[in-house]
Amino acid sequence: MAVGEDILVDASALGAAPKGLLEGKKGLVLLRKGQVAHARIMADPSLQFKSSQMSMRERRGAILRSAVHGVSVPMTFCKSFLFLVCLASFAAIESVSAQEEPHAPLEVGDVLESIELQDLDGALRSLPARGADCKLTAVCFFGVGCPISKLYAPKLEALAKEFTPRGVQFLGVDSNRQDDIEDIRKFAERGGLGFPLIRDEGNRLADRLGAIRCTEVFVVDSKGRLRFHGAVDDQYTLESGMAAGKGKAHPEKLFLHDALAALLEGRTPPVETTVAPGCHIGRFERSDPHARVTFYRDVEPILQRRCQDCHRPGEIGPFPLLTWEDAAGWGKMIAEVVAERRMPPWQADPNFGHWANDRSLRPQEKQTLLDWVAAGMPAGNVADRPHPRSFAKGWRMGKPDVVLTMPEPFTVPADGQIPYHHVLIDPGFKEDRWVSGIEIRPGAREVVHHIMLFLIDLEHLDPEKWYEEFDGGKNGYFALMVPGEAPSVFPDGMAKRIPAGHQIIMTIHYQPVGRATTDQSRIGLRFAKRPPKYEVFTEAACQDDLLVVPPHAKRRIFSSFRFERDTMILSFTPHMHYRGRAFEYEAHYPSEVHLEGPIRLDGLRADVRPRFSFDEKTGILRGMGHISRAVLEMLLERVDSERDKEALHRLQAASRSEVLLRVSNYDFGWQNTYTLAEPKLMPKGTLLVCFGDFDNTTENPWLTKEMAGRQVRWGLQSTDEMMIGYFDEYFPDGSRTPQRARRR
């Protein structure tokens, strides 16, 4: 067919090479008006340029989408923009074709061929640097959406201020296809970067150096010889099972600092090469034209189901995943975190329990994402695109009925350990209010680790001593916000109650991120339309007295909670700190038999004795949980008659224990609530036992050697420990009194 106007086309979509293709350019080609292409070139009106009102980023995105889909790009802009269009087109072509002639990654000692790049201010930057006053150049890769890049930005600026006067040139380089100049400028402003920044179009410099991740640093001397390559320091990690950008309280090895200091003194760096954390650089990839998996048909529906609640503007995800451009730029990173089960953040063992809020990928979904990335992340036919999801603006649970805001903003300092910040908020309720949905929104997500809400009656409690009453949340809370958690929305007919006249204590745990940051968090409340049938309470199986983990040791600690009446469980929220590595909830159900004679329970093993009780008046022996063969033998030795021994065999047959939730890779950075698909009955007398595994050794990537070298006990700070198994409950008899006599 004849082309009606100038268009960008994927060469793989052309049935034959039409005359006039750009010489030497493969992957993307420019067809001129009147040329003939023997192929169906799909057009999507939504991707057409609409007017000059489009931003530069939107125009460039449209060009790139056109390149993938074969969509026509009307050349109706002014000459200056036509020039920019051509540059963008050639940059896209260059980036795709560049893969055909890859550069071997530089190793320490290799010489970098001379290259010139233009920084964001228009100045040319040469590598190796020219001028006698420049002894070394630190090429620091970063990415706008990479969470570890954000954490390292203030560190790099501090190093630049220290070493620039000594003859070290710092260059920041962004090679991500998904980041534009406007994005980079905003990133630099937020991170306080004052050294020159470069937009590495087509990954020219990244390919020359062999950069893979956004936080890699390459130090080149004045002759172009690579002298250091690796991480800034050892504070952060992307270890499997850990939240992105989380790590030790402070670095122990200052790789870049020590390398620069050594080189300026004429010495070899103590460490010349390290592995850098950070996200994969978002390169252009040539897609397989025959790929069976495409974005619009296969991948986007998965992202909508599993990712977009968090990965959209204003939410906790560090970058959006709403479009093909978004996902393609993060393709390699998506493949990595999916393969290692870091994302979506869901640590529940699939062998136990069924969950209403299960975010984990099904095996086929996982394979689809991996196949798509392996195929070069093809877009496919835009006609296959699912209808975009709609989200309530600002609030994930929908518009709240009431929004409560911290009366005053709080400034989190750049560093140091910050005591818990307590804020008293008076909602002004003159009558009881039933709350069916609660969402806590941090004002500055990067510094808010978690927020707990408690209710307080100032008429009966000294506000200066309220914390003694709630004791760090050992007995539950009104609401909780932890990293990655969804709002609390209760099923129909259920709600939590705020009694008339009660005020809300907001307890906030802040963590510095290297720069002063201001937070003013908010609470959104959605009210039930009528008084509920069931009141929801949050209880806790807590262990504080016996929570002791020695230096350089691993320990399993338990806590328990006995149900005093029939109870329905809605959800579980395990809580530990840095040393927590696994958590488990077990239910030990009650069973009983009648004995004709007495039974001697004294002398049973210490872990067995608490599970049994005997009423001498009624002859009832009660047990909790599964009775193993070994325990049965202990009991049989303590009765005399054959009839009582038969009764003990019946007791064993009726005994039952159940694993309710197992989190084998607990992550302090992602503390999930696990909501049951159906409420779970805990009969009266059931013992809920929680087990927490703690690792106080240097094998734990959260710990420094100093932290692993000290004994740890219960405490409020993350460097201390907690062992709490929270759970939401209600009572099938409609009772509105919690199981423990305490204030809410």
Secondary structure in CASP SS format (residue, H / E / C, confidence):
PFRMAT SS
TARGET T0000
AUTHOR 0000-0000-0000
METHOD secondary structure of the structure
MODEL  1
M C 1.00
A E 1.00
V C 1.00
G C 1.00
E C 1.00
D C 1.00
I E 1.00
L E 1.00
V E 1.00
D E 1.00
A H 1.00
S H 1.00
A H 1.00
L C 1.00
G C 1.00
A C 1.00
A C 1.00
P C 1.00
K C 1.00
G C 1.00
L C 1.00
L C 1.00
E C 1.00
G C 1.00
K C 1.00
K C 1.00
G C 1.00
L E 1.00
V E 1.00
L E 1.00
L E 1.00
R C 1.00
K C 1.00
G C 1.00
Q C 1.00
V E 1.00
A C 1.00
H C 1.00
A C 1.00
R C 1.00
I C 1.00
M C 1.00
A C 1.00
D C 1.00
P H 1.00
S H 1.00
L H 1.00
Q C 1.00
F C 1.00
K C 1.00
S C 1.00
S C 1.00
Q C 1.00
M C 1.00
S C 1.00
M H 1.00
R H 1.00
E H 1.00
R H 1.00
R H 1.00
G H 1.00
A H 1.00
I H 1.00
L H 1.00
R H 1.00
S H 1.00
A H 1.00
V H 1.00
H H 1.00
G C 1.00
V C 1.00
S E 1.00
V C 1.00
P C 1.00
M C 1.00
T C 1.00
F C 1.00
C C 1.00
K H 1.00
S H 1.00
F H 1.00
L H 1.00
F H 1.00
L H 1.00
V H 1.00
C H 1.00
L H 1.00
A H 1.00
S H 1.00
F H 1.00
A H 1.00
A H 1.00
I H 1.00
E H 1.00
S H 1.00
V H 1.00
S H 1.00
A H 1.00
Q H 1.00
E H 1.00
E C 1.00
P C 1.00
H C 1.00
A C 1.00
P C 1.00
L C 1.00
E C 1.00
V C 1.00
G C 1.00
D C 1.00
V E 1.00
L C 1.00
E C 1.00
S C 1.00
I E 1.00
E E 1.00
L E 1.00
Q E 1.00
D E 1.00
L C 1.00
D C 1.00
G C 1.00
A C 1.00
L E 1.00
R E 1.00
S E 1.00
L E 1.00
P C 1.00
A C 1.00
R C 1.00
G C 1.00
A C 1.00
D C 1.00
C C 1.00
K C 1.00
L E 1.00
T E 1.00
A E 1.00
V E 1.00
C E 1.00
F E 1.00
F C 1.00
G C 1.00
V C 1.00
G C 1.00
C C 1.00
P H 1.00
I H 1.00
S H 1.00
K H 1.00
L H 1.00
Y H 1.00
A H 1.00
P H 1.00
K H 1.00
L H 1.00
E H 1.00
A H 1.00
L H 1.00
A H 1.00
K H 1.00
E H 1.00
F H 1.00
T H 1.00
P H 1.00
R H 1.00
G C 1.00
V E 1.00
Q E 1.00
F E 1.00
L E 1.00
G E 1.00
V E 1.00
D E 1.00
S C 1.00
N C 1.00
R C 1.00
Q C 1.00
D C 1.00
D C 1.00
I H 1.00
E H 1.00
D H 1.00
I H 1.00
R H 1.00
K H 1.00
F H 1.00
A H 1.00
E H 1.00
R H 1.00
G H 1.00
G C 1.00
L C 1.00
G C 1.00
F C 1.00
P C 1.00
L E 1.00
I E 1.00
R E 1.00
D C 1.00
E H 1.00
G H 1.00
N H 1.00
R H 1.00
L H 1.00
A H 1.00
D H 1.00
R H 1.00
L H 1.00
G C 1.00
A C 1.00
I C 1.00
R E 1.00
C C 1.00
T C 1.00
E C 1.00
V E 1.00
F E 1.00
V E 1.00
V E 1.00
D E 1.00
S C 1.00
K C 1.00
G C 1.00
R E 1.00
L E 1.00
R E 1.00
F E 1.00
H E 1.00
G E 1.00
A C 1.00
V C 1.00
D C 1.00
D C 1.00
Q C 1.00
Y E 1.00
T C 1.00
L C 1.00
E C 1.00
S C 1.00
G C 1.00
M C 1.00
A C 1.00
A C 1.00
G C 1.00
K C 1.00
G E 1.00
K C 1.00
A C 1.00
H C 1.00
P C 1.00
E C 1.00
K C 1.00
L C 1.00
F H 1.00
L H 1.00
H H 1.00
D H 1.00
A H 1.00
L H 1.00
A H 1.00
A H 1.00
L H 1.00
L H 1.00
E C 1.00
G C 1.00
R C 1.00
T C 1.00
P C 1.00
P C 1.00
V C 1.00
E C 1.00
T E 1.00
T C 1.00
V C 1.00
A C 1.00
P C 1.00
G C 1.00
C C 1.00
H E 1.00
I C 1.00
G C 1.00
R C 1.00
F C 1.00
E C 1.00
R C 1.00
S C 1.00
D C 1.00
P C 1.00
H C 1.00
A C 1.00
R C 1.00
V C 1.00
T C 1.00
F H 1.00
Y H 1.00
R H 1.00
D H 1.00
V H 1.00
E H 1.00
P H 1.00
I H 1.00
L H 1.00
Q H 1.00
R H 1.00
R H 1.00
C C 1.00
Q C 1.00
D C 1.00
C C 1.00
H C 1.00
R C 1.00
P C 1.00
G C 1.00
E C 1.00
I C 1.00
G C 1.00
P C 1.00
F C 1.00
P C 1.00
L C 1.00
L C 1.00
T C 1.00
W H 1.00
E H 1.00
D H 1.00
A H 1.00
A H 1.00
G H 1.00
W C 1.00
G H 1.00
K H 1.00
M H 1.00
I H 1.00
A H 1.00
E H 1.00
V H 1.00
V H 1.00
A H 1.00
E C 1.00
R C 1.00
R C 1.00
M C 1.00
P C 1.00
P C 1.00
W C 1.00
Q C 1.00
A E 1.00
D C 1.00
P C 1.00
N C 1.00
F C 1.00
G C 1.00
H C 1.00
W E 1.00
A C 1.00
N C 1.00
D C 1.00
R C 1.00
S C 1.00
L C 1.00
R C 1.00
P H 1.00
Q H 1.00
E H 1.00
K H 1.00
Q H 1.00
T H 1.00
L H 1.00
L H 1.00
D H 1.00
W H 1.00
V H 1.00
A H 1.00
A C 1.00
G C 1.00
M C 1.00
P C 1.00
A C 1.00
G C 1.00
N C 1.00
V H 1.00
A H 1.00
D H 1.00
R C 1.00
P C 1.00
H C 1.00
P C 1.00
R C 1.00
S C 1.00
F C 1.00
A C 1.00
K C 1.00
G C 1.00
W C 1.00
R C 1.00
M C 1.00
G C 1.00
K C 1.00
P C 1.00
D C 1.00
V E 1.00
V E 1.00
L E 1.00
T E 1.00
M C 1.00
P C 1.00
E C 1.00
P C 1.00
F E 1.00
T E 1.00
V E 1.00
P C 1.00
A C 1.00
D C 1.00
G C 1.00
Q C 1.00
I C 1.00
P C 1.00
Y C 1.00
H E 1.00
H E 1.00
V E 1.00
L E 1.00
I E 1.00
D C 1.00
P C 1.00
G C 1.00
F C 1.00
K C 1.00
E C 1.00
D C 1.00
R E 1.00
W E 1.00
V E 1.00
S E 1.00
G E 1.00
I E 1.00
E E 1.00
I E 1.00
R E 1.00
P C 1.00
G C 1.00
A C 1.00
R C 1.00
E C 1.00
V C 1.00
V E 1.00
H E 1.00
H E 1.00
I E 1.00
M E 1.00
L E 1.00
F E 1.00
L E 1.00
I E 1.00
D C 1.00
L C 1.00
E C 1.00
H C 1.00
L C 1.00
D C 1.00
P H 1.00
E H 1.00
K H 1.00
W H 1.00
Y H 1.00
E H 1.00
E H 1.00
F H 1.00
D H 1.00
G H 1.00
G H 1.00
K C 1.00
N C 1.00
G C 1.00
Y C 1.00
F C 1.00
A E 1.00
L E 1.00
M E 1.00
V C 1.00
P C 1.00
G C 1.00
E C 1.00
A C 1.00
P C 1.00
S E 1.00
V E 1.00
F C 1.00
P C 1.00
D C 1.00
G C 1.00
M E 1.00
A E 1.00
K E 1.00
R E 1.00
I E 1.00
P C 1.00
A C 1.00
G C 1.00
H C 1.00
Q E 1.00
I E 1.00
I E 1.00
M E 1.00
T E 1.00
I E 1.00
H E 1.00
Y E 1.00
Q C 1.00
P C 1.00
V C 1.00
G C 1.00
R C 1.00
A C 1.00
T E 1.00
T E 1.00
D E 1.00
Q C 1.00
S C 1.00
R E 1.00
I E 1.00
G E 1.00
L E 1.00
R E 1.00
F E 1.00
A C 1.00
K C 1.00
R C 1.00
P C 1.00
P C 1.00
K C 1.00
Y E 1.00
E E 1.00
V C 1.00
F E 1.00
T E 1.00
E E 1.00
A E 1.00
A E 1.00
C E 1.00
Q C 1.00
D C 1.00
D C 1.00
L C 1.00
L C 1.00
V E 1.00
V E 1.00
P C 1.00
P C 1.00
H C 1.00
A E 1.00
K E 1.00
R E 1.00
R E 1.00
I E 1.00
F E 1.00
S E 1.00
S E 1.00
F E 1.00
R E 1.00
F C 1.00
E C 1.00
R C 1.00
D C 1.00
T E 1.00
M E 1.00
I E 1.00
L E 1.00
S E 1.00
F E 1.00
T E 1.00
P E 1.00
H E 1.00
M C 1.00
H C 1.00
Y C 1.00
R C 1.00
G E 1.00
R E 1.00
A E 1.00
F E 1.00
E E 1.00
Y E 1.00
E E 1.00
A E 1.00
H E 1.00
Y E 1.00
P E 1.00
S E 1.00
E E 1.00
V E 1.00
H E 1.00
L C 1.00
E C 1.00
G C 1.00
P C 1.00
I C 1.00
R C 1.00
L C 1.00
D C 1.00
G C 1.00
L C 1.00
R C 1.00
A C 1.00
D C 1.00
V C 1.00
R H 1.00
P H 1.00
R H 1.00
F E 1.00
S E 1.00
F E 1.00
D E 1.00
E C 1.00
K C 1.00
T C 1.00
G C 1.00
I E 1.00
L E 1.00
R E 1.00
G E 1.00
M E 1.00
G C 1.00
H C 1.00
I C 1.00
S C 1.00
R H 1.00
A H 1.00
V H 1.00
L H 1.00
E H 1.00
M H 1.00
L H 1.00
L H 1.00
E C 1.00
R C 1.00
V C 1.00
D C 1.00
S C 1.00
E H 1.00
R H 1.00
D H 1.00
K H 1.00
E H 1.00
A H 1.00
L H 1.00
H H 1.00
R H 1.00
L H 1.00
Q H 1.00
A H 1.00
A H 1.00
S C 1.00
R E 1.00
S E 1.00
E E 1.00
V E 1.00
L E 1.00
L E 1.00
R E 1.00
V E 1.00
S C 1.00
N C 1.00
Y C 1.00
D E 1.00
F C 1.00
G C 1.00
W E 1.00
Q C 1.00
N C 1.00
T C 1.00
Y E 1.00
T E 1.00
L E 1.00
A E 1.00
E E 1.00
P E 1.00
K E 1.00
L E 1.00
M E 1.00
P C 1.00
K C 1.00
G C 1.00
T C 1.00
L E 1.00
L E 1.00
V E 1.00
C E 1.00
F E 1.00
G E 1.00
D E 1.00
F E 1.00
D E 1.00
N E 1.00
T C 1.00
T C 1.00
E C 1.00
N C 1.00
P C 1.00
W C 1.00
L C 1.00
T C 1.00
K H 1.00
E H 1.00
M H 1.00
A H 1.00
G C 1.00
R C 1.00
Q C 1.00
V E 1.00
R E 1.00
W E 1.00
G C 1.00
L C 1.00
Q C 1.00
S C 1.00
T C 1.00
D C 1.00
E E 1.00
M C 1.00
M C 1.00
I E 1.00
G E 1.00
Y E 1.00
F E 1.00
D E 1.00
E E 1.00
Y E 1.00
F C 1.00
P C 1.00
D C 1.00
G C 1.00
S C 1.00
R C 1.00
T C 1.00
P C 1.00
Q C 1.00
R C 1.00
A C 1.00
R C 1.00
R C 1.00
R C 1.00
END
